[in-house]
């Protein structure tokens, strides 16, 4: 994490001099110490982040692909003269106990055109879908399969 803080410091400054690097190293260390002391952040969290980084990057790529596919599908409905929508509200419970994965799933569903997370409490979701076919199997979608791999 302190390395990320330092890299952001350099990027935001737009140039690299010895003075900027020294100030950046000190400020990065202070911000990291603040996060550890006040926000209950631990160095073990850094290891968990690095261990999950490949899965998270795969998740982001999957999210982009799903957004594009859903956008095309919704665009076909919007541009069709004879398109019939069958809106539906679906409720399901996810298998995840932690808030991080549940919130990530809720936001991913909302970002995907044609679906929106109406409510999410714990692991209980209420989803509105533009068409019934968008809601079929939503509790076992590709987002859920990838979130299972996060530790």
C-alpha positions as CSV (number, residue, x, y, z in Angstrom):
1,X,0.0,0.0,0.0
2,X,2.7,2.5,0.7
3,X,4.2,1.8,-2.7
4,X,0.8,2.6,-4.2
5,X,0.6,5.9,-2.2
6,X,4.1,6.8,-3.5
7,X,3.3,6.1,-7.1
8,X,0.1,8.2,-6.8
9,X,2.2,11.0,-5.3
10,X,4.6,10.9,-8.2
11,X,1.7,10.8,-10.8
12,X,-0.1,13.7,-9.2
13,X,3.0,15.8,-9.1
14,X,3.7,15.2,-12.7
15,X,7.5,15.1,-12.4
16,X,10.1,13.4,-10.4
17,X,12.8,15.2,-8.5
18,X,14.8,14.2,-5.5
19,X,12.8,16.6,-3.3
20,X,9.4,15.3,-4.6
21,X,10.6,11.7,-4.1
22,X,11.7,12.3,-0.5
23,X,8.5,14.2,0.4
24,X,6.5,11.5,-1.3
25,X,8.2,8.7,0.6
26,X,7.6,10.5,4.0
27,X,4.0,11.4,3.2
28,X,3.3,7.8,1.9
29,X,4.7,6.3,5.1
30,X,2.6,8.7,7.2
31,X,-0.6,7.9,5.3
32,X,0.1,4.2,5.7
33,X,0.8,4.5,9.4
34,X,-2.5,6.5,9.7
35,X,-4.4,3.7,7.9
36,X,-2.9,1.0,10.1
37,X,-3.5,2.9,13.3
38,X,-6.9,4.6,12.8
39,X,-8.6,2.5,10.1
40,X,-7.6,-1.0,11.4
41,X,-5.7,-1.7,8.2
42,X,-3.1,-4.4,8.4
43,X,-0.1,-5.4,6.4
44,X,-1.8,-8.8,5.9
45,X,-4.4,-6.9,3.8
46,X,-1.6,-6.0,1.4
47,X,-0.9,-9.7,0.9
48,X,-4.5,-10.5,0.4
49,X,-4.9,-7.7,-2.2
50,X,-1.8,-8.9,-4.1
51,X,-3.1,-12.5,-3.9
52,X,-6.5,-11.5,-5.3
53,X,-5.3,-9.1,-7.9
54,X,-5.4,-11.5,-10.9
55,X,-9.0,-12.6,-10.0
56,X,-10.0,-8.9,-9.5
57,X,-8.5,-7.9,-12.9
58,X,-10.4,-10.9,-14.5
59,X,-13.5,-9.7,-12.8
60,X,-13.1,-6.2,-14.2
61,X,-12.6,-7.5,-17.7
62,X,-15.7,-9.7,-17.3
63,X,-17.7,-6.7,-16.1
64,X,-16.7,-4.8,-19.2
65,X,-17.7,-7.6,-21.5
66,X,-21.0,-8.1,-19.7
67,X,-21.7,-4.3,-19.9
68,X,-21.1,-4.4,-23.7
69,X,-23.2,-7.5,-24.2
70,X,-26.1,-6.1,-22.2
71,X,-25.8,-2.7,-23.9
72,X,-26.2,-4.3,-27.3
73,X,-29.2,-6.3,-26.0
74,X,-30.9,-3.3,-24.5
75,X,-30.1,-1.2,-27.6
76,X,-31.8,-3.8,-29.8
77,X,-34.9,-3.5,-27.6
78,X,-34.8,0.3,-27.6
79,X,-34.4,0.6,-31.4
80,X,-36.9,-2.1,-32.3
81,X,-40.4,-1.0,-33.2
82,X,-42.0,-4.2,-32.1
83,X,-40.0,-5.0,-29.0
84,X,-41.9,-6.2,-26.1
85,X,-40.4,-6.0,-22.6
86,X,-41.5,-8.1,-19.7
87,X,-40.1,-6.4,-16.6
88,X,-39.7,-8.5,-13.6
89,X,-38.5,-8.1,-10.0
90,X,-36.4,-11.0,-8.7
91,X,-35.3,-11.7,-5.1
92,X,-32.4,-14.0,-4.2
93,X,-29.9,-14.6,-1.5
94,X,-26.2,-14.7,-2.4
95,X,-23.8,-17.2,-0.8
96,X,-21.4,-14.5,0.4
97,X,-21.3,-13.5,4.0
98,X,-18.9,-10.5,3.6
99,X,-20.1,-7.1,2.7
100,X,-17.4,-6.4,0.1
101,X,-18.5,-9.2,-2.3
102,X,-22.2,-8.5,-1.8
103,X,-21.7,-4.8,-2.5
104,X,-19.5,-5.6,-5.5
105,X,-22.1,-8.0,-6.9
106,X,-24.9,-5.4,-6.3
107,X,-23.0,-2.7,-8.1
108,X,-22.0,-5.0,-11.0
109,X,-25.6,-5.9,-11.5
110,X,-26.6,-2.2,-11.5
111,X,-23.8,-1.3,-13.9
112,X,-25.1,-3.9,-16.4
113,X,-27.7,-2.3,-18.6
114,X,-31.2,-3.8,-18.3
115,X,-30.8,-4.7,-14.7
116,X,-30.7,-2.7,-11.5
117,X,-30.3,-3.6,-7.9
118,X,-33.3,-2.1,-6.2
119,X,-32.3,-3.2,-2.7
120,X,-29.5,-5.1,-1.0
121,X,-29.4,-6.0,2.7
122,X,-26.7,-8.3,3.8
123,X,-26.8,-11.1,1.3
124,X,-30.4,-10.6,0.2
125,X,-30.9,-8.9,-3.2
126,X,-33.9,-7.4,-4.9
127,X,-33.2,-7.0,-8.7
128,X,-35.3,-5.3,-11.4
129,X,-34.8,-6.6,-14.9
130,X,-36.1,-5.1,-18.1
131,X,-36.9,-8.5,-19.5
132,X,-37.5,-11.8,-17.8
133,X,-34.6,-13.4,-19.7
134,X,-32.2,-11.0,-18.1
135,X,-33.2,-12.2,-14.6
136,X,-33.0,-16.0,-15.4
137,X,-30.0,-17.4,-13.5
138,X,-28.9,-14.1,-12.1
139,X,-28.0,-15.8,-8.8
140,X,-25.5,-18.0,-10.6
141,X,-24.1,-15.4,-13.1
142,X,-20.5,-15.0,-14.1
143,X,-20.0,-12.3,-11.5
144,X,-20.9,-14.8,-8.7
145,X,-18.6,-17.4,-10.1
146,X,-15.7,-15.0,-10.1
147,X,-16.5,-13.6,-6.7
148,X,-16.2,-17.1,-5.3
149,X,-12.6,-17.1,-6.2
150,X,-11.8,-14.0,-4.2
151,X,-10.5,-14.8,-0.7
